[in-house]
């Protein structure tokens, strides 16, 4: 009996390692296009900031930078987080061959996120008054307020684009997204230049260019979804059925948004705290450079996380727990390799990469001191980013909420404030504190992932999918 059990275990290990190579190929085929898609979409706002920066007007640049930061915190991050709920719903539905549900839930998400945009629009329109009320410079507040008003169309475009991205991602239809994002960026660069420098719109032209470009991306993806044979199975007709899935969507969307935003906002809080330190201009500049560096590099683990979420949700929906487990191993293998290469390169270039952002020697020297800490952040972000993708694939975003809340707000931020202000470590103390939070986050996510019962997860996914299908059929009857 024991010999048979040992033989089965050895066979299972052999299957696991034999399947790991094939799974790594699947992961990389999804991850590479998703990295490019994420980077090109992020570059839209970078290009707008760069164009406005060349107007040689610090007021325009300050207003635009503040506006985009506020837009990200109060709008784009919320919509992206909520749309991540589709990684569970659509991914598992596609794996279970419930193809029509993928399309219906995409429409449900678009409708729901459009409704969410209404109160967000009111906040954006009132942002100038809010900024003045909390003590911001009135001139900067005015420019930021105008910039945000012209970004409102981009908010509604995001409400459509983010569900589209998950729709294509969960089916591994990555080429249309890749082409659409790259074409959009190529159009955005001359468009932004023309609106900023040739029309007299100045900084407002950067906001209008972003809105137009994101709507172009939405249009390209919408046309492909509507007319491509590749989407025939999942292209459900728009009907009243989209309202029936609202509860299920919000059940996963709200914890997804909270999980992502809690981490996102902790770094924004870091920048705010840096303004309270001695020599706030230097501290804020250096921490902004550090944050922009890891935000840009995060597109790589984000792509791997998207691939992991896609593969895991597809396999759980198909009732293949073993394949889902192998997908976790493959994704984590890539995360470890990626983080070793990126952090190692960053450390070797630590004396020079500060010049990318500033020519001031004081700033560059400070960045050089912070570089080892940034390397550690890259490592932690890569690991936790992929583990968060595993969480979305499994559908336990609600656990991620508690993990991020405890890691950053009960641990990381208090440690950061203590080191920065009481221990007099300034910006270095702030960054170390957030790293402590990220380390706790990695430990918690790793512990939870290692304890997953994959057979039970597959059973739960199938039960939820087919229970919802029976409920829908009963409502139709």
DOLOSE-654513 format. One record per residue (C-alpha): x, y, z. Coordinates in pm, 1 decimal. Last residue first. Example, Ala and Ser with C-alpha at 12.3 -4.5 7.8 and 13.67 -1.06 7.14 Angstrom:
REM residues 2
[site [1367.0,-106.0,714.0]]
[site [1230.0,-450.0,780.0]]
***
This chain:
REM residues 477
[site [-3800.6,3040.5,-1737.6]]
[site [-3534.6,3306.5,-1798.1]]
[site [-3484.5,3344.3,-1424.5]]
[site [-3441.8,2967.1,-1390.9]]
[site [-3179.9,2963.7,-1667.0]]
[site [-2984.3,3240.2,-1490.8]]
[site [-2994.5,3050.0,-1163.0]]
[site [-2873.7,2733.2,-1337.3]]
[site [-2582.4,2925.5,-1493.5]]
[site [-2496.9,3084.6,-1158.6]]
[site [-2486.5,2739.8,-997.7]]
[site [-2273.6,2617.4,-1289.1]]
[site [-2007.0,2881.4,-1244.0]]
[site [-2005.1,2879.2,-863.1]]
[site [-1981.6,2500.8,-847.5]]
[site [-1704.2,2489.3,-1106.9]]
[site [-1497.2,2748.8,-920.4]]
[site [-1556.8,2585.6,-582.0]]
[site [-1455.1,2241.7,-713.7]]
[site [-1139.7,2386.4,-873.5]]
[site [-1045.1,2562.8,-548.8]]
[site [-1102.1,2241.3,-351.3]]
[site [-867.6,2047.9,-580.0]]
[site [-614.0,2328.3,-552.0]]
[site [-603.4,2322.9,-172.8]]
[site [-410.3,2645.0,-120.0]]
[site [-170.9,2645.2,176.2]]
[site [136.8,2753.8,-20.6]]
[site [-59.1,3046.1,-164.8]]
[site [-163.7,3170.2,180.5]]
[site [190.7,3152.2,316.2]]
[site [334.0,3325.0,10.1]]
[site [72.3,3602.4,28.9]]
[site [146.1,3658.7,398.4]]
[site [524.6,3657.0,354.6]]
[site [506.7,3883.9,49.4]]
[site [282.2,4135.2,228.8]]
[site [512.3,4137.9,532.4]]
[site [802.2,4218.4,297.9]]
[site [598.1,4490.1,123.7]]
[site [517.4,4648.7,460.9]]
[site [884.0,4641.4,562.9]]
[site [961.7,4793.7,223.9]]
[site [717.4,5073.7,305.3]]
[site [912.7,5144.6,621.5]]
[site [1248.2,5131.4,440.5]]
[site [1122.1,5394.1,194.3]]
[site [1009.5,5632.0,467.8]]
[site [1335.4,5581.7,659.7]]
[site [1541.4,5665.8,351.3]]
[site [1332.2,5978.3,303.4]]
[site [1422.3,6110.4,650.4]]
[site [1628.8,5879.8,874.1]]
[site [1567.6,6105.9,1176.0]]
[site [1481.5,5808.2,1403.2]]
[site [1163.8,5986.7,1518.8]]
[site [1059.4,6142.7,1188.1]]
[site [1162.2,5907.7,908.1]]
[site [1201.3,5582.7,1102.9]]
[site [876.4,5624.0,1296.0]]
[site [678.4,5742.8,992.5]]
[site [798.3,5447.6,784.8]]
[site [728.8,5198.6,1065.1]]
[site [373.0,5335.0,1097.1]]
[site [330.8,5317.6,713.8]]
[site [457.3,4959.0,679.7]]
[site [284.9,4777.2,968.1]]
[site [-83.2,4852.4,1027.4]]
[site [-134.3,5044.3,703.2]]
[site [96.2,4854.4,468.1]]
[site [94.7,4487.6,567.3]]
[site [-236.0,4480.1,755.2]]
[site [-443.1,4655.2,490.5]]
[site [-261.7,4475.6,210.1]]
[site [-324.4,4129.7,359.5]]
[site [-682.5,4211.1,461.1]]
[site [-767.9,4323.5,107.9]]
[site [-582.4,4026.2,-42.7]]
[site [-816.4,3793.3,147.4]]
[site [-1112.2,3959.9,-27.0]]
[site [-932.2,3904.6,-358.6]]
[site [-981.2,3531.3,-314.8]]
[site [-1095.2,3453.9,-669.5]]
[site [-834.0,3193.8,-762.1]]
[site [-705.0,3386.2,-1064.2]]
[site [-714.1,3713.0,-870.9]]
[site [-509.1,3562.8,-587.1]]
[site [-256.0,3414.2,-829.8]]
[site [-217.8,3760.5,-982.7]]
[site [-152.5,3895.8,-632.5]]
[site [120.8,3631.2,-601.0]]
[site [274.9,3766.4,-922.6]]
[site [281.2,4121.4,-787.9]]
[site [401.8,4005.7,-444.3]]
[site [712.6,3845.6,-593.8]]
[site [792.8,4122.0,-842.4]]
[site [723.8,4399.4,-592.2]]
[site [952.6,4239.5,-332.4]]
[site [1245.3,4210.1,-575.0]]
[site [1196.0,4558.9,-720.9]]
[site [1169.7,4701.5,-367.7]]
[site [1502.7,4538.7,-278.5]]
[site [1660.6,4704.2,-581.8]]
[site [1506.3,5037.9,-477.5]]
[site [1669.4,4998.2,-136.6]]
[site [2006.0,4939.2,-302.7]]
[site [1946.6,5253.6,-517.8]]
[site [1864.6,5491.7,-228.8]]
[site [2226.2,5602.5,-182.3]]
[site [2264.3,5648.0,-559.0]]
[site [1937.0,5845.2,-564.2]]
[site [2082.0,6080.2,-301.3]]
[site [2393.2,6130.2,-514.1]]
[site [2179.3,6205.8,-820.9]]
[site [1967.0,6460.2,-628.7]]
[site [2268.1,6644.4,-489.7]]
[site [2442.6,6630.6,-828.8]]
[site [2155.5,6810.1,-1003.6]]
[site [2120.2,6681.2,-1359.6]]
[site [1790.8,6506.9,-1291.6]]
[site [1567.6,6218.8,-1404.4]]
[site [1786.8,6004.6,-1628.6]]
[site [2088.6,6131.8,-1431.6]]
[site [1972.4,5916.3,-1136.9]]
[site [2057.1,5607.2,-1344.8]]
[site [2431.2,5670.5,-1321.1]]
[site [2574.8,5563.4,-985.3]]
[site [2319.7,5283.8,-937.7]]
[site [2393.0,5123.8,-1276.2]]
[site [2523.4,4795.3,-1127.8]]
[site [2237.0,4795.2,-876.0]]
[site [1974.9,4849.7,-1146.5]]
[site [2115.1,4565.8,-1355.4]]
[site [2105.7,4330.1,-1056.1]]
[site [1750.0,4436.8,-967.3]]
[site [1632.8,4372.9,-1323.5]]
[site [1809.5,4038.4,-1377.1]]
[site [1731.8,3886.1,-1037.2]]
[site [1372.3,4016.0,-1045.7]]
[site [1309.1,3858.9,-1383.5]]
[site [1445.9,3518.1,-1287.0]]
[site [1246.4,3508.3,-962.3]]
[site [926.3,3622.4,-1131.8]]
[site [975.1,3372.0,-1415.6]]
[site [997.3,3084.6,-1166.7]]
[site [697.1,3226.9,-979.1]]
[site [489.8,3214.6,-1297.1]]
[site [591.2,2854.0,-1373.6]]
[site [520.8,2732.6,-1019.1]]
[site [180.8,2904.4,-1015.8]]
[site [95.1,2756.2,-1357.6]]
[site [185.8,2409.9,-1222.1]]
[site [-76.4,2453.4,-949.2]]
[site [-338.6,2550.3,-1208.3]]
[site [-248.3,2242.2,-1413.8]]
[site [-302.0,2022.6,-1105.6]]
[site [-638.1,2183.6,-1031.2]]
[site [-781.3,2106.5,-1376.9]]
[site [-1157.8,2163.0,-1347.6]]
[site [-1189.3,2374.4,-1662.4]]
[site [-1274.0,2679.1,-1452.5]]
[site [-970.1,2609.1,-1237.7]]
[site [-756.2,2580.5,-1551.8]]
[site [-878.3,2906.9,-1704.0]]
[site [-848.4,3095.0,-1372.4]]
[site [-491.9,2972.8,-1321.6]]
[site [-376.9,3044.1,-1678.8]]
[site [-523.4,3393.6,-1692.3]]
[site [-413.2,3495.7,-1342.7]]
[site [-61.6,3369.0,-1408.3]]
[site [-40.6,3554.4,-1741.0]]
[site [-165.6,3875.0,-1578.6]]
[site [88.0,3828.4,-1297.4]]
[site [368.1,3785.7,-1553.8]]
[site [257.7,4108.0,-1723.4]]
[site [241.2,4286.6,-1387.6]]
[site [586.9,4149.4,-1306.5]]
[site [719.6,4336.6,-1614.2]]
[site [503.7,4652.0,-1589.0]]
[site [645.4,4697.8,-1237.7]]
[site [964.3,4843.9,-1389.7]]
[site [785.5,5170.5,-1468.3]]
[site [626.1,5195.2,-1123.3]]
[site [959.1,5097.6,-959.6]]
[site [1139.1,5384.0,-1130.1]]
[site [856.8,5637.1,-1091.8]]
[site [849.4,5569.0,-716.6]]
[site [1225.4,5609.3,-676.4]]
[site [1222.8,5931.2,-880.5]]
[site [928.4,6061.4,-674.5]]
[site [1120.0,5970.4,-357.5]]
[site [1415.9,6174.3,-481.5]]
[site [1208.3,6479.5,-577.7]]
[site [1003.4,6471.0,-256.4]]
[site [1313.6,6453.3,-36.9]]
[site [1493.9,6730.8,-225.9]]
[site [1196.0,6969.3,-221.8]]
[site [1107.6,6872.8,137.2]]
[site [1437.8,7001.0,279.3]]
[site [1338.2,6891.5,631.2]]
[site [1053.3,6638.9,609.9]]
[site [680.5,6717.9,586.7]]
[site [673.5,6691.2,206.6]]
[site [807.0,6336.0,235.5]]
[site [483.5,6240.8,410.9]]
[site [283.8,6328.0,97.1]]
[site [517.0,6118.8,-119.9]]
[site [476.3,5818.4,111.4]]
[site [99.5,5863.2,106.3]]
[site [118.3,5813.1,-271.3]]
[site [305.5,5489.4,-202.6]]
[site [35.3,5369.6,38.1]]
[site [-231.2,5469.0,-215.7]]
[site [-120.2,5205.8,-466.4]]
[site [-114.2,4928.6,-203.7]]
[site [-461.8,5004.1,-74.4]]
[site [-579.3,5069.2,-431.0]]
[site [-499.8,4718.7,-556.7]]
[site [-673.6,4528.7,-275.5]]
[site [-962.3,4778.0,-260.6]]
[site [-1025.0,4747.5,-634.2]]
[site [-1015.5,4367.4,-627.7]]
[site [-1235.1,4363.6,-314.8]]
[site [-1494.2,4575.4,-501.3]]
[site [-1474.2,4393.5,-833.6]]
[site [-1525.2,4036.2,-705.2]]
[site [-1869.8,4072.8,-548.3]]
[site [-1931.0,4371.7,-775.2]]
[site [-1934.2,4141.6,-1077.6]]
[site [-2155.5,3879.3,-913.9]]
[site [-2406.7,4145.5,-814.3]]
[site [-2409.4,4300.5,-1161.1]]
[site [-2458.2,3967.4,-1341.2]]
[site [-2834.3,3996.3,-1391.0]]
[site [-2800.5,4345.0,-1543.0]]
[site [-2609.9,4205.6,-1844.2]]
[site [-2902.1,3974.1,-1915.6]]
[site [-3106.9,4273.7,-2031.5]]
[site [-2939.6,4232.5,-2369.8]]
[site [-2623.0,4304.5,-2565.2]]
[site [-2558.8,4001.9,-2785.3]]
[site [-2275.3,3773.2,-2673.7]]
[site [-1942.5,3780.4,-2853.3]]
[site [-1764.9,3499.8,-2663.8]]
[site [-1772.0,3232.1,-2934.5]]
[site [-1733.1,3476.0,-3227.0]]
[site [-1436.0,3660.4,-3077.8]]
[site [-1174.0,3508.1,-3311.7]]
[site [-1412.8,3568.4,-3603.0]]
[site [-1337.7,3942.7,-3564.3]]
[site [-1623.0,4189.5,-3620.9]]
[site [-1750.6,4314.4,-3284.9]]
[site [-1447.5,4237.4,-3066.9]]
[site [-1213.7,4388.3,-3324.9]]
[site [-1430.4,4698.0,-3354.9]]
[site [-1441.0,4738.6,-2976.9]]
[site [-1063.2,4699.0,-2944.6]]
[site [-994.1,4967.6,-3207.5]]
[site [-1257.6,5201.4,-3061.2]]
[site [-1124.8,5163.7,-2706.8]]
[site [-772.4,5243.7,-2826.4]]
[site [-904.3,5552.3,-3008.0]]
[site [-1089.6,5654.3,-2689.8]]
[site [-759.4,5630.8,-2501.5]]
[site [-592.4,5849.9,-2764.7]]
[site [-862.7,6118.9,-2763.6]]
[site [-861.8,6151.3,-2384.2]]
[site [-481.6,6157.3,-2363.5]]
[site [-462.0,6421.7,-2639.0]]
[site [-719.5,6635.0,-2457.6]]
[site [-510.7,6623.8,-2138.6]]
[site [-190.2,6719.0,-2319.0]]
[site [-370.6,6996.9,-2508.3]]
[site [-475.8,7148.4,-2176.9]]
[site [-106.9,7213.4,-2108.5]]
[site [-75.9,7451.2,-2407.6]]
[site [-408.3,7492.7,-2592.3]]
[site [-245.5,7731.3,-2840.0]]
[site [-318.7,7493.8,-3127.3]]
[site [33.9,7414.3,-3246.8]]
[site [236.0,7338.8,-2932.5]]
[site [17.1,7127.1,-2700.5]]
[site [-242.1,6999.1,-2949.7]]
[site [12.8,6926.9,-3222.5]]
[site [265.5,6758.8,-2992.1]]
[site [-9.4,6547.7,-2831.2]]
[site [-130.9,6431.9,-3172.5]]
[site [224.7,6360.3,-3289.2]]
[site [287.5,6133.3,-2984.5]]
[site [-64.5,5992.3,-2949.8]]
[site [-77.6,5834.3,-3295.5]]
[site [226.1,5613.1,-3227.0]]
[site [89.3,5536.6,-2879.4]]
[site [-245.9,5430.7,-3025.8]]
[site [-75.3,5210.1,-3285.0]]
[site [122.9,5038.0,-3007.2]]
[site [-185.6,4983.9,-2789.9]]
[site [-398.4,4852.7,-3078.6]]
[site [-126.9,4618.2,-3206.7]]
[site [-67.0,4464.2,-2862.9]]
[site [-436.7,4442.1,-2779.4]]
[site [-509.4,4270.9,-3111.5]]
[site [-214.7,4032.2,-3059.8]]
[site [-314.9,3928.6,-2707.6]]
[site [-617.9,3707.5,-2755.1]]
[site [-521.2,3487.2,-2458.2]]
[site [-894.2,3435.8,-2387.2]]
[site [-865.5,3588.7,-2039.8]]
[site [-652.0,3871.6,-2178.0]]
[site [-901.5,3970.4,-2449.3]]
[site [-1190.5,4022.7,-2207.5]]
[site [-955.7,4159.4,-1939.3]]
[site [-836.6,4435.5,-2176.4]]
[site [-1195.4,4504.9,-2286.9]]
[site [-1302.2,4541.8,-1922.3]]
[site [-1024.5,4806.0,-1875.6]]
[site [-1106.1,4986.1,-2202.0]]
[site [-1470.5,5061.4,-2127.8]]
[site [-1438.8,5236.3,-1791.3]]
[site [-1104.1,5373.4,-1911.3]]
[site [-1285.4,5561.3,-2189.1]]
[site [-1515.8,5711.1,-1923.3]]
[site [-1214.5,5845.3,-1735.2]]
[site [-1048.5,5961.4,-2058.5]]
[site [-1355.1,6179.6,-2130.9]]
[site [-1300.2,6341.3,-1785.4]]
[site [-938.8,6431.5,-1869.1]]
[site [-1031.1,6780.0,-1992.5]]
[site [-1181.1,6852.2,-1650.3]]
[site [-866.3,6714.5,-1486.8]]
[site [-639.4,6959.8,-1671.6]]
[site [-858.4,7254.6,-1570.4]]
[site [-845.3,7149.2,-1203.5]]
[site [-469.0,7095.3,-1214.4]]
[site [-420.9,7444.0,-1360.6]]
[site [-641.3,7602.0,-1092.9]]
[site [-482.0,7403.3,-810.6]]
[site [-136.0,7512.4,-928.6]]
[site [-249.3,7877.5,-917.6]]
[site [-426.1,7835.8,-581.3]]
[site [-120.9,7673.4,-411.1]]
[site [-250.4,7374.8,-215.9]]
[site [-396.3,7425.6,133.2]]
[site [-657.1,7151.3,173.2]]
[site [-938.2,7387.0,63.1]]
[site [-745.1,7501.5,-244.1]]
[site [-708.8,7140.7,-356.0]]
[site [-1077.8,7066.3,-297.9]]
[site [-1186.2,7378.7,-487.0]]
[site [-973.3,7281.2,-786.0]]
[site [-1092.0,6919.1,-763.0]]
[site [-1462.4,6997.7,-800.4]]
[site [-1482.1,6876.8,-1161.2]]
[site [-1276.5,6570.7,-1068.1]]
[site [-1499.6,6483.7,-771.3]]
[site [-1815.7,6519.0,-982.6]]
[site [-1659.4,6295.1,-1247.1]]
[site [-1583.4,6030.1,-983.2]]
[site [-1952.6,6034.0,-884.8]]
[site [-2047.5,5953.2,-1249.1]]
[site [-1756.4,5719.4,-1326.4]]
[site [-1904.1,5443.1,-1106.2]]
[site [-2199.7,5424.1,-1347.5]]
[site [-1958.3,5372.0,-1637.0]]
[site [-1782.8,5103.9,-1431.3]]
[site [-2108.0,4911.8,-1389.6]]
[site [-2205.8,4931.7,-1757.9]]
[site [-1861.3,4824.5,-1877.0]]
[site [-1848.7,4544.7,-1618.7]]
[site [-2187.6,4408.8,-1722.1]]
[site [-2081.1,4421.0,-2087.7]]
[site [-1771.4,4216.6,-2001.9]]
[site [-1989.7,3981.5,-1794.3]]
[site [-2208.3,3914.8,-2097.8]]
[site [-1910.5,3848.8,-2324.8]]
[site [-1744.8,3599.3,-2091.1]]
[site [-2084.2,3442.3,-2012.6]]
[site [-2123.3,3352.9,-2380.3]]
[site [-1811.4,3138.3,-2364.0]]
[site [-1913.2,2910.2,-2081.0]]
[site [-1634.7,2673.4,-2186.1]]
[site [-1538.3,2604.4,-1821.3]]
[site [-1197.9,2764.7,-1885.3]]
[site [-1371.8,3067.4,-2035.9]]
[site [-1596.9,3097.2,-1730.7]]
[site [-1293.0,3071.8,-1500.1]]
[site [-1116.0,3356.9,-1676.6]]
[site [-1431.6,3564.5,-1718.0]]
[site [-1522.6,3565.7,-1347.3]]
[site [-1176.9,3561.5,-1187.3]]
[site [-992.4,3796.8,-1420.1]]
[site [-1317.0,3992.3,-1444.6]]
[site [-1259.3,4118.0,-1089.1]]
[site [-958.0,4301.2,-1229.5]]
[site [-1205.1,4551.1,-1377.8]]
[site [-1259.3,4686.8,-1027.5]]
[site [-889.2,4750.8,-976.2]]
[site [-845.6,4915.2,-1316.1]]
[site [-1146.1,5140.2,-1248.4]]
[site [-1021.4,5241.5,-902.9]]
[site [-663.5,5293.0,-1024.1]]
[site [-783.8,5517.2,-1308.4]]
[site [-1006.9,5733.7,-1092.9]]
[site [-905.5,5881.5,-758.3]]
[site [-537.3,5781.4,-743.8]]
[site [-460.6,5792.0,-1115.9]]
[site [-652.0,6112.7,-1176.9]]
[site [-484.7,6270.4,-872.8]]
[site [-138.3,6184.9,-1008.2]]
[site [-240.8,6304.2,-1354.9]]
[site [-365.4,6634.6,-1210.9]]
[site [-56.0,6691.7,-996.5]]
[site [176.0,6634.9,-1292.2]]
[site [-37.6,6859.5,-1515.8]]
[site [-52.9,7141.8,-1259.8]]
[site [318.6,7126.3,-1184.6]]
[site [406.4,7122.8,-1555.4]]
[site [178.4,7415.1,-1641.0]]
[site [310.7,7617.8,-1346.3]]
[site [669.6,7531.5,-1433.4]]
[site [633.5,7686.2,-1778.9]]
[site [905.3,7586.4,-2019.5]]
[site [646.1,7442.3,-2261.9]]
[site [874.4,7139.1,-2276.4]]
[site [721.2,6998.2,-1957.0]]
[site [379.2,6989.1,-2123.7]]
[site [520.7,6757.9,-2389.7]]
[site [692.9,6537.0,-2130.6]]
[site [377.3,6514.8,-1916.9]]
[site [170.1,6411.5,-2220.1]]
[site [431.0,6154.1,-2321.7]]
[site [431.7,6002.9,-1971.6]]
[site [49.9,5991.6,-1971.0]]
[site [41.2,5786.5,-2290.8]]
[site [345.0,5586.0,-2175.9]]
[site [133.0,5391.9,-1925.4]]
[site [-72.3,5241.9,-2209.4]]
[site [247.5,5148.1,-2394.3]]
[site [395.2,4984.9,-2083.0]]
[site [84.7,4780.2,-2002.1]]
[site [47.7,4654.9,-2359.7]]
[site [420.3,4573.8,-2381.3]]
[site [415.8,4378.4,-2053.6]]
[site [92.7,4205.4,-2162.5]]
[site [256.8,4096.0,-2490.6]]
[site [548.5,3938.9,-2298.1]]
[site [334.3,3776.5,-2025.3]]
[site [96.4,3577.1,-2245.7]]
[site [351.7,3385.9,-2452.7]]
[site [578.5,3372.3,-2145.9]]
[site [313.1,3193.8,-1941.4]]
[site [236.0,2940.5,-2213.7]]
[site [605.6,2858.5,-2256.6]]
[site [643.3,2827.0,-1878.7]]
[site [350.7,2584.2,-1881.3]]
[site [525.9,2360.8,-2132.7]]
[site [839.5,2352.9,-1919.6]]
[site [645.1,2290.4,-1599.4]]
[site [451.5,1997.4,-1744.0]]
[site [744.4,1757.2,-1714.6]]
[site [816.6,1888.6,-1364.1]]
[site [460.2,1834.5,-1245.5]]
[site [417.5,1504.4,-1429.7]]
[site [734.3,1375.1,-1262.3]]
[site [613.9,1495.2,-923.5]]
[site [279.9,1317.3,-976.0]]
[site [459.8,997.1,-1079.5]]
[site [676.2,1011.5,-767.4]]
[site [365.2,1063.5,-551.6]]
[site [185.9,775.8,-722.2]]
[site [485.2,546.6,-666.9]]
[site [502.0,648.1,-302.1]]
[site [133.1,562.7,-257.9]]
[site [177.4,226.7,-432.4]]
[site [477.0,145.1,-210.7]]
[site [277.2,241.5,100.2]]
[site [0.0,0.0,0.0]]
***
